[in-house]
Amino acid sequence: MKKIIAVILLTVVCVIYLFPMKFDNLLQNVELISLTQIEFWVNSNHEPHLESKIYEFGQPNEQTELLELLKRYRYRRTYKSLWTTAEMDGTGDNFFHFFIYQKDDARLQYKHTISISDTGQIVVDDHPYRLIGDSKKFVAEMEQLLQNHPKLKQNENEQNS
């Protein structure tokens, strides 16, 4: 009887642990979203390049489309989510780093960091997760959204190996 209870308890814990999570709980009362997009590529001369673009979404009308996009996607824990580690296994070619700010007592305060790779890996507040769904589609939707939003800053750096 104890073994059956232990198995049931373990099953319940696993189901709860692996249950899909929404970005909604991270996106409450957002005042400002700072977004950095980083792209890596190798040119025809086999030289690695890195390009970063910085965007800010400070007004509610600017945030609406971005928040709706994030709310359409879910993510799940992995076995590494138990530990605080901001590492991603097998990076990709395209990263999005979201810095979420909320207003507390009339002050703007940093609340969350969300990093999403085109490989489907996510880091939320230094804990690794996995995007549920097509990560390439997410990247394409983000790039389409960002085409209509002005960049604050763009850097292109050649990285020599």
N, C-alpha and C positions, 0 to 999 in steps of 0.2 A: 504494500500500500504506500509506503514512503517513497519507493522508486517511482510510482505513478504520479504522485504529487510533485516530486522533483522534476520529472519530465514535463508535466503540465506547466509548472512554474517557469522552467527554462524556455519552453515554447512561447509562453506569454511574453517573457522578457525579450526574446529574440524578435518577436513580431513588433513589439513596441519600439525596440531599438532600430529596426530596419524600416519602420514606417516612413513613407515619404514626407519630407518637410517642405514647407512653403517659405518663400522669401518675405511673406507678409509680416511676420513677427519682427523682422529686422527693419522694416520700412514704415514703421509707425511714427507719425509726427515729424516727418522729414522736413528739415529746413533748407538743407543744402546737400547736393551730391556732387562730389568732385570725382571725375572719371579720368583715368589714364589708360590709353590703349597703347600696347607695345606690340610691334610686329618684328619678327626676325626673318631674314631670308639670306640666301647666298646668290650673288650675281653671276653673270656669265664667266667672269674671271675667277670664280670660286672664292670670292672674298665675302666674308660674312658682314651683314649690315643689321642695324637695329634702328627702328624708327619709333619715336614715342609722340603721342598727341595727347594734350590735356584739354579736358572740357569741364565746364561747370554748369550745373543745373540748379539755379538758385530760386527761380520764380516757379510758383505752382503750375503755371501753364507750360513751362519748359519741362517739368518733372513728370507730367501726366503720362505721356507716351512711354517714357523710360520705365516708370513704375509699373505700368500695365504690361510691358514686355517682361519684366522680371517676375511679375505675379503669375504669368502664364507657365513659368517653369518651376519644377520642383527638384529637390535634391535629396540624397539619402546619405546616411552615415556609412562609413566603412569600418573595418576593424581598427584602423589607425585613428579614427575620430575620438577615441577615448583619451588619447594623449595630445597635449598641446605641441603641435609641430606645424610650422608653416610651409613645409616642403611639399613639392609636387613631384611625383614620379613621372619620368618621361615627359618633359615639357612639350609644348606645341609651338606653332609658329605665330600664334596670336593670343594675347592676354588682355583681359579687361580687369582693371583694379578700381573698385568702387570704394570711396570713402564717404560714409554716411554721417551727417551732422544733424543734431536735433537741438532745439532751443530749450534750455532749462533755466528758469529764473531769469529770463530775458537775456541770457548769454548763449552763444553758439558753442555747443560742445560736441566733440568727436564721440561717436557711439559704436560704429561697426566698420569693419573692413571686409569686403567680399572680393575675392580674386577668382576669375573664371578663365580657364584655358580652353582652347579649341579642341583639346583632347577629352574634355568633359570633366576634368578635375577642377575642384573648387576648394578654396580655403576661406572659411568664415571665421573671423576672429581667432586666427592661428590654429584652427582645427580643420583637418582635411575631410572632404566629402566628395560625392560623385553626382554630377548632373544627371537627371533622369530625362531621357529624350535625346534628340539629335543635336550634339554640340556644334556641328558645322552649320546647322540651320540657325542656332542661336547667334553665332558669329555673323552670319549673313544678315540677320535681322538687326543686330546691333550696328553693323556698318551702314546699313541703309538708313537707320535712325540718325546716325552721327553725320551723314552727308549733309543734312539740313541744319546742323547745329554748328555755330562758329567755334573754332578752336581758340583756346587761350594761348597755346604755345605748341610749337612743333619742333622736335629735334630729330635730326638724322645723324647718326654716328656710325662711322666705319669701325668695326671691331676686328682687330688683327689678332690672329691666333698664333 
